[in-house]
Amino acid sequence: MALETRFLNDDIIRIPLYEPDASGNPTGDKLKTITLFWGDQVRIKGKHEGQTVAEFSQREWNDLDGRYETVKYAGLLPKKTTFRETSVLKVRFVDVGQGDGAMVETPKGKILFIDGGEEEHIRRYVSVAYSYLLRTKALHCDAIIVTHGDADHFAGLTHLVKATRSSRGDALVSADRVFHNGLVKVANASGATAFGKTVKLDGKTYAVDLEDDLTKVDDSRMNEPFKDWKVALLGLKNKDAKKPKIQRLEYGDDNAFDFLEDEGISVKVLGPITENVKGKPGLRFLKAPGSSSLSASHTVNGHSIVFKLNYGNVRFLFGADLNEESEESLLERSRADNVSLAAEVLKVPHHGSADFSPRILEAIRPVVSVVSSGDESTAKEYIHPRSGLMGALGRYSRATVDKPLIYVTEMVAFFKRFPGRNKVTSITKTGKDGKQLYSGYNAYAKTVFGIVHVRTDGERVLVATHSGKEDQKESYVFHVDERGDIEFEDKPQII
């Protein structure tokens, strides 16, 4: 019997899962509970004892077989569950530790990845969130956006693209487009040599080796993360099993996102801002605050792909790793071109770094601000987010909003403490003790990752996060009118 696909019209619902019988109906005791949000898809089987039954699939570890497998469940939807004809725009800010990773899913199911962190968090999230689909086919991405070439933004995408979903080696994902900022990091190079050839013009230094198709760049020009990414791209296929389009983006390349137009979604590409350097596009080298020396790290960060996504009255600004110098350049260019930076939802630039311009926050005036950051090791300790930045987010949020929403991915995660003096070890999947990692009084494990969900139909916005309890979520709802005025619904929900 074919399943009927429906979309939830309730903000948050809890669904008990049971083992299905031969007919797909629930049997026995409740095994677990899952939580779904507004716009989530459910596959309806029919009715059982007056209640709607839906089929669910989850990816779980099988101790006996020593592998992950997809397990089917029968779920009983609450009797008052309501449905809508179409889905909503879904944006997920995924907890990838110290790095950035976000996903956009349109009402018709188009998917965009915006960075992917450094480790395998984004791959694991996709494997779990789309397990029902991955049983039969790859997850198709309409675009993968690498905002810039720092490993904490794209090395996780390498893991994702190289991953398989079966013992046959079937790809986990496919993609039609890969967008990037054109800067390729050279191995063992720094300063003005970090991205290849440079040109000096009017006292400024410009990187002019801006690449389009990264698969055609010689390995000798790439550092190790870029080499790994190139290998992944060479194996990546589009929905027709052909090579995806790989394209460098710059300010004004809005037509690169024309594939979203049929859903009423528009994108304004705001960065990087190139300059004409002797007939070629170039990216000006930037400097660290208070320094007169050229900085490769500030240059690659400041020339990130930055874009504004508009759906109905609701606007999202994805700030990548912009810094103060590049933010001031964006302010100048946007004002010259009469381009508004105002947005209801802001992916805060550069993990909440202290290197920011209050003036750009004043131009954006967000209602919701999301900082993507995490603590992993002292080697990656940048004290993100900085307290001054967090204070500025509150100060420059939408003036008409009394209580703006500010999230930090590592703060909406949940860490479970092991009481007493404990030894933490690595445990193999067969349960055998491994090497001792830590011994002390403060042993913690991250049991819930800090994902921030934002859903909208173009006017109404739901923002929701998880907690340490499976049956407890926090959510807020507000409305945006055509003038950008905000009205919150009565009170936050904790469900």
FIMAR-668173 format. One record per residue (C-alpha): residue in one letter; x, y, z. Coordinates in steps of 0.5 Angstrom, whole numbers, plus 500, padded with zeros to 3 digits. Example, Ala and Ser with C-alpha at 12.3 -4.5 7.8 and 13.67 -1.06 7.14 Angstrom:
# FIMAR-668173
a525491516
s527498514
This chain:
# FIMAR-668173
m500500500
a503507498
l504512503
e501519503
t506524504
r503530509
f506536512
l505538519
n502545521
d503544528
d509548531
i512542535
i509535536
r511529540
i510522537
p511515540
l514510536
y513502536
e515496533
p510495527
d507489525
a506486519
s501491517
g505497519
n501498525
p504499532
t504493536
g507492544
d510498548
k512504546
l520504544
k522511544
t519518542
i521523537
t519530536
l518534529
f517541528
w512545523
g513543516
d516537517
q514531512
v511525515
r509519511
i502517513
k500509513
g493510515
k488509521
h489505527
e484505533
g482512531
q489515531
t493516525
v499512523
a505514520
e512510518
f518513521
s526510519
q532511524
r539510523
e541506529
w547502531
n546494531
d551491536
l550484534
d552485527
g557491528
r554496523
y549501523
e542500520
t536503518
v530501523
k523502521
y518504526
a510506527
g508512530
l502515533
l500522531
p497526536
k489526535
k489534534
t495534529
t494538523
f497538516
r498543511
e499542503
t506545502
s512545507
v516551509
l523554508
k527550513
v534553516
r538549520
f544552524
v548545525
d553544531
v559543528
g564544534
q569550532
g566552525
d560553521
g555549518
a548550516
m543547511
v537551507
e531546505
t526550501
p518548501
k519544495
g525540498
k531544494
i537543499
l543548500
f549546504
i553553507
d559550509
g560544513
g565545519
e572541520
e570534523
e564529521
h559532524
i555534518
r555527515
r553524521
y547529522
v545528514
s545520516
v541521521
a536526519
y535523512
s535516514
y529515511
l531517504
l538514504
r535507504
t534508497
k538514494
a543519495
l541526498
h541531493
c543538494
d542543489
a548547491
i554546496
i557553498
v564553501
t564561503
h572560504
g578556504
d579555512
a578548514
d573549519
h568551514
f569546509
a573540511
g567537514
l564537507
t570533504
h567528509
l560528507
v562528499
k566522500
a561518504
t557512502
r551510504
s551502503
s556497502
r556497495
g559504495
d553508493
a554516494
l551519500
v550526497
s549528490
a550536488
d548540482
r553546484
v559548488
f560555489
h566558492
n570564493
g576563488
l582563493
v586557494
k591556499
v598554497
a601549501
n607552506
a605559504
s603565508
g602572507
a602575500
t604568497
a598564501
f594564495
g599565489
k600570484
t599578487
v599584484
k601591487
l596597485
d596604488
g599601494
k595595495
t596588494
y591584491
a591576490
v589575482
d590567482
l582567483
e580560481
d573557478
d573550477
l577547483
t578540480
k583543474
v588547479
d594543480
d596539486
s602543487
r598550488
m594546494
n595545501
e592538504
p585540506
f584543499
k587537496
d582532499
w577537497
k579536490
v579529490
a572529493
l569534488
l572529482
g568524485
l562528486
k556527481
n550531480
k543528479
d544526472
a551522474
k555528471
k560533474
p557538478
k558546476
i563549480
q563556480
r567562483
l562567486
e563575487
y558580489
g553581484
d552574482
d545573484
n543569478
a547563480
f541562485
d536563479
f534555481
l530558487
e526563483
d520558482
e519558489
g519566490
i526565494
s531570492
v538571493
k543577493
v550575493
l554581497
g561578497
p567577496
i567584493
t573584487
e576590484
n579590477
v586589477
k589590470
g583587467
k583581472
p578581478
g582581484
l581581492
r585586496
f589583501
l587585508
k590586515
a589584522
p587590526
g592594529
s597591524
s601594518
s602587515
l598583510
s594577513
a592571509
s587569515
h584576515
t584576507
v581569506
n576570512
g574577509
h573575502
s568570504
i562568500
v556572504
f549572501
k542575503
l536570502
n529573502
y523569502
g516573503
n517578508
v523574512
r530575510
f536571512
l543574512
f549569512
g555572514
a561567514
d567569517
l567577515
n571581519
e571589521
e575591515
s571587510
e564589513
e566596512
s567595505
l561591504
l557597508
e560602503
r558598497
s551596499
r550604500
a553606494
d548601490
n542602495
v542595497
s539594504
l543589509
a537589514
a535581516
e531578521
v535572522
l543573522
k548568522
v553572526
p560573522
h566569524
h564565530
g563571534
s570574534
a572581537
d574583530
f567586528
s564593526
p558595530
r556599524
i554593520
l550590526
e546597526
a545596518
i542589519
r538590526
p537582527
v531579531
v535572531
s542572531
v546565531
v553564533
s556558531
s562556535
g565550540
d570548544
e574542542
s582543544
t587548546
a589548539
k583551536
e581556542
y580563540
i575565546
h569565541
p564568542
r567574545
s563578550
g563585547
l560582540
m555578544
g553585548
a553588541
l548583538
g543585544
r544593543
y544593535
s538588535
r531590532
a529596536
t522594536
v524588539
d524588547
k527581547
p531579541
l533572540
i541570541
y543563540
v550560541
t551553538
e555550543
m550553549
v544550546
a548543546
f547539552
f553536556
k552531561
r556530567
f559524570
p558525578
g564523582
r571522580
n571518573
k575515568
v573517561
t575512556
s574511549
i569505548
t569501542
k563499538
t563492541
g564495548
k571494550
d575499554
g580503550
k585508552
q584512558
l583519555
y581523562
s581522569
g578527574
y572530577
n569534571
a568529566
y563531561
a560528554
k556532549
t549528549
v545533545
f548537539
g546545539
i542545533
v538551532
h532550527
v529556524
r522555520
t518560516
d512561511
g515568509
e511571514
r511567520
v517565523
l518559528
v525558532
a526552536
t532548540
h533542543
s535540550
g538535554
k531532555
e528528549
d521531550
q523538552
k524543546
e524551547
s521555541
y519562539
v514565534
f514571531
h511575525
v514579520
d510584516
e511587509
r515593512
g519589517
d515590523
i515584528
e510581532
f511576537
e506571539
d504571546
k510567550
p515562548
q514555548
i517549552
i514543550
